[in-house]
Amino acid sequence: MSAVSDPRARIFLLSHMRACTSLAGHILGSHPQINGYYEMHLGYEEPAALDRQLEVFRQGDALKPDSRYLFDKLLHNDYPLRPERLGLTDIKILVALAEPAHTIRSIVHLFRQKPEPDLYASPVAAASYYVERVRALTEFCCTTGWPYCYFDAELWQRAPERLLPRLTAWLELDAPLSERYAVFSQTGKARRGDTSARMGSGHIDRTRSDYSEVAIPQEALEAAQAAYRECRERIVAGAADSVIL
């Protein structure tokens, strides 16, 4: 294995779509020690991937002086993480799940707004993505030798006062994470995360969006709920630290 040319430490958030990951990225990326805040659509299976990550980040942003970390979030099974192959010892892994009913409705709502027809505008397809993703996250957590911190994604809005101190400690940051965040060059842009107007507010909006108009077939919903219960239990059991509702 070749040595990585960029020795900067990494933070990887492993989750799924519509799990408050844009908010997570902005809060983490607003910390003086952390660079990065959006989804880079990269897999990490060899040291060269870290160089590609740095190159993508530098296309739109500058590294902060004296910063420690570079952040990315991985939300799809197309982008695997193999921390043991990266040639870097300072890697912090966060894992987060959100309950399925609201998540699936949110995915459908998002993709139904796109100008071209999209697979995930279908509740059945969105539910299938959710199940496949949480199972893949469980497989990672059960097979990796790398320690990870799990948290329920709903904590970003329901109880950030509980979540933020725990993440600050897990990431060994010199100063606490804040409920306020910066608006960056890629904030709100397509393929970079949440495109809604409230991402530009610069603070946590605790109002939960209502997607009750989206109907999920009962069989698909029950399968997603069963996967969530089983996978969450296994992921929490293997976590080095966890923050749960």
C-alpha positions as CSV (number, residue, x, y, z in Angstrom):
1,M,0.0,0.0,0.0
2,S,1.4,3.4,-1.0
3,A,1.5,6.2,1.6
4,V,-1.1,8.9,1.3
5,S,0.4,12.2,0.2
6,D,-2.1,14.2,2.2
7,P,-1.7,13.4,5.9
8,R,-4.7,15.4,7.0
9,A,-7.1,13.5,9.2
10,R,-10.5,12.5,7.9
11,I,-14.1,12.4,9.1
12,F,-16.5,10.2,7.3
13,L,-20.3,10.3,7.9
14,L,-21.9,7.1,6.8
15,S,-25.7,7.5,6.4
16,H,-28.5,7.7,3.9
17,M,-30.4,10.3,2.0
18,R,-32.6,12.7,3.9
19,A,-31.1,12.0,7.3
20,C,-30.2,15.6,8.1
21,T,-26.7,15.0,6.6
22,S,-26.6,18.5,4.9
23,L,-27.2,20.1,8.3
24,A,-24.6,17.7,9.8
25,G,-22.0,18.6,7.2
26,H,-22.6,22.4,7.6
27,I,-22.3,22.2,11.4
28,L,-19.1,20.1,11.2
29,G,-17.7,22.1,8.3
30,S,-18.1,25.4,10.2
31,H,-15.8,24.3,12.9
32,P,-12.3,25.8,12.5
33,Q,-10.6,22.4,12.6
34,I,-12.8,20.8,9.9
35,N,-12.8,21.3,6.1
36,G,-15.6,20.0,3.9
37,Y,-19.4,20.1,4.3
38,Y,-21.0,18.4,1.3
39,E,-21.2,15.1,-0.4
40,M,-18.3,14.5,-2.8
41,H,-19.6,11.3,-4.4
42,L,-16.4,9.5,-4.0
43,G,-15.5,6.0,-2.8
44,Y,-12.5,5.4,-0.5
45,E,-10.8,2.1,-1.1
46,E,-7.1,3.1,-1.6
47,P,-4.8,6.0,-0.6
48,A,-5.3,7.8,-3.9
49,A,-8.9,8.4,-3.0
50,L,-7.8,10.8,-0.3
51,D,-5.9,12.8,-2.8
52,R,-9.0,12.9,-5.1
53,Q,-11.1,14.1,-2.2
54,L,-8.7,17.0,-1.5
55,E,-8.7,17.9,-5.1
56,V,-12.5,18.0,-5.3
57,F,-12.6,20.2,-2.2
58,R,-10.0,22.6,-3.4
59,Q,-12.0,23.2,-6.6
60,G,-14.5,25.3,-4.7
61,D,-13.0,26.0,-1.3
62,A,-9.7,26.7,0.5
63,L,-8.3,24.8,3.4
64,K,-8.6,26.5,6.8
65,P,-5.3,27.5,8.4
66,D,-4.2,25.1,11.1
67,S,-7.2,22.8,10.4
68,R,-7.0,19.1,11.3
69,Y,-9.8,17.3,9.3
70,L,-11.3,16.9,5.9
71,F,-14.9,15.7,5.9
72,D,-17.1,13.8,3.5
73,K,-20.4,12.0,3.8
74,L,-21.2,8.7,2.1
75,L,-24.9,8.1,1.4
76,H,-25.0,5.5,-1.3
77,N,-23.7,1.9,-1.7
78,D,-21.9,3.0,-4.9
79,Y,-19.3,4.8,-2.7
80,P,-17.7,2.3,-0.3
81,L,-15.3,3.0,2.5
82,R,-12.4,0.8,3.4
83,P,-10.5,2.7,6.1
84,E,-8.0,-0.1,6.7
85,R,-6.8,0.4,3.0
86,L,-6.3,4.2,3.1
87,G,-2.9,4.3,4.7
88,L,-4.1,6.8,7.3
89,T,-4.5,6.2,11.0
90,D,-6.4,9.3,12.0
91,I,-9.9,8.6,10.7
92,K,-13.1,9.3,12.6
93,I,-16.2,7.5,11.5
94,L,-19.7,8.6,12.2
95,V,-22.8,6.5,11.4
96,A,-26.4,7.8,11.5
97,L,-29.8,6.4,10.7
98,A,-33.2,8.1,10.6
99,E,-36.5,6.2,11.0
100,P,-37.9,5.0,7.7
101,A,-41.4,6.5,7.3
102,H,-40.5,10.1,7.3
103,T,-37.2,9.4,5.5
104,I,-38.9,7.6,2.6
105,R,-41.6,10.3,2.2
106,S,-38.8,12.9,2.2
107,I,-36.9,11.1,-0.5
108,V,-40.0,10.8,-2.7
109,H,-40.9,14.5,-2.1
110,L,-37.5,15.6,-3.1
111,F,-37.3,13.5,-6.3
112,R,-40.8,14.4,-7.4
113,Q,-39.7,18.0,-7.6
114,K,-37.0,17.2,-10.2
115,P,-37.8,18.2,-13.8
116,E,-37.1,14.8,-15.2
117,P,-38.7,11.6,-14.0
118,D,-36.6,9.9,-11.3
119,L,-36.6,6.4,-9.9
120,Y,-36.8,7.6,-6.3
121,A,-40.0,9.5,-7.0
122,S,-41.6,6.1,-6.5
123,P,-42.2,5.2,-2.8
124,V,-41.4,1.5,-3.5
125,A,-38.1,2.4,-5.1
126,A,-37.3,4.9,-2.3
127,A,-38.1,2.2,0.3
128,S,-35.9,-0.3,-1.5
129,Y,-33.0,2.2,-1.5
130,Y,-33.5,2.8,2.2
131,V,-33.5,-1.0,3.0
132,E,-30.4,-1.7,0.9
133,R,-28.6,1.3,2.4
134,V,-29.2,0.5,6.0
135,R,-28.3,-3.1,5.4
136,A,-25.0,-2.1,3.8
137,L,-24.2,0.2,6.7
138,T,-24.9,-2.7,9.1
139,E,-22.5,-4.9,7.1
140,F,-19.8,-2.2,7.3
141,C,-20.3,-1.8,11.0
142,C,-20.3,-5.5,11.7
143,T,-17.1,-6.2,9.7
144,T,-14.9,-3.2,10.1
145,G,-12.2,-3.1,12.7
146,W,-12.5,0.6,12.9
147,P,-14.3,2.3,15.8
148,Y,-17.3,4.4,15.0
149,C,-19.8,6.6,16.8
150,Y,-23.5,6.0,16.0
151,F,-26.2,8.6,16.5
152,D,-29.9,8.9,15.6
153,A,-30.1,11.4,12.9
154,E,-33.3,13.0,14.4
155,L,-31.1,14.4,17.2
156,W,-29.9,17.2,14.9
157,Q,-33.3,18.8,15.2
158,R,-34.8,17.3,18.3
159,A,-31.9,17.5,20.8
160,P,-28.8,19.1,19.3
161,E,-27.8,20.2,22.8
162,R,-27.3,16.4,23.6
163,L,-25.7,15.5,20.3
164,L,-23.2,18.3,19.7
165,P,-21.1,17.9,22.9
166,R,-20.8,14.1,22.3
167,L,-19.6,14.7,18.7
168,T,-17.2,17.3,19.9
169,A,-15.7,14.8,22.3
170,W,-15.6,11.9,19.8
171,L,-13.9,14.1,17.2
172,E,-11.5,15.5,19.9
173,L,-12.1,19.0,18.8
174,D,-10.5,22.0,20.6
175,A,-13.7,24.0,20.7
176,P,-17.4,22.9,20.9
177,L,-19.5,22.4,17.8
178,S,-22.2,25.1,17.5
179,E,-25.9,25.1,16.4
180,R,-25.0,27.9,14.1
181,Y,-23.1,27.3,10.8
182,A,-21.6,29.1,7.9
183,V,-23.1,29.3,4.4
184,F,-20.5,28.0,1.9
185,S,-19.8,28.2,-1.8
186,Q,-21.6,24.9,-2.5
187,T,-24.5,25.4,0.0
188,G,-27.9,24.6,-1.7
189,K,-26.4,23.5,-5.0
190,A,-27.6,20.3,-6.7
191,R,-25.6,17.2,-5.9
192,R,-24.1,18.9,-3.0
193,G,-26.9,18.3,-0.5
194,D,-30.1,19.9,0.6
195,T,-31.2,22.5,-1.9
196,S,-34.0,23.9,0.3
197,A,-34.0,27.6,1.2
198,R,-33.7,26.9,4.9
199,M,-30.2,25.6,4.5
200,G,-29.2,29.3,4.0
201,S,-30.5,30.3,7.4
202,G,-27.2,29.5,9.2
203,H,-28.8,27.8,12.2
204,I,-30.7,24.6,13.1
205,D,-34.3,24.8,12.2
206,R,-36.1,22.5,14.5
207,T,-39.3,22.5,12.5
208,R,-39.9,19.1,11.0
209,S,-41.1,19.1,7.4
210,D,-44.5,17.5,6.6
211,Y,-44.6,15.0,3.8
212,S,-47.8,13.3,4.8
213,E,-49.1,13.6,1.3
214,V,-46.7,10.8,0.2
215,A,-48.3,7.4,0.6
216,I,-46.0,4.4,1.1
217,P,-47.4,0.9,0.3
218,Q,-47.8,-0.9,3.6
219,E,-45.7,-3.9,2.6
220,A,-42.8,-1.6,1.6
221,L,-43.1,0.4,4.8
222,E,-43.2,-2.6,7.0
223,A,-40.1,-4.1,5.3
224,A,-38.2,-0.8,5.8
225,Q,-39.3,-0.6,9.5
226,A,-38.2,-4.1,10.1
227,A,-34.8,-3.4,8.5
228,Y,-34.4,-0.2,10.5
229,R,-35.1,-2.0,13.9
230,E,-32.8,-4.9,13.2
231,C,-30.0,-2.8,11.7
232,R,-30.1,0.0,14.2
233,E,-29.8,-2.6,17.1
234,R,-26.8,-4.2,15.5
235,I,-25.1,-1.0,14.7
236,V,-25.6,0.4,18.2
237,A,-24.3,-2.8,19.7
238,G,-21.1,-2.6,17.8
239,A,-20.5,1.2,18.3
240,A,-17.6,2.5,20.4
241,D,-19.9,5.4,21.3
242,S,-23.6,6.1,20.6
243,V,-26.1,8.9,21.1
244,I,-29.7,7.7,20.8
245,L,-33.2,9.1,21.3
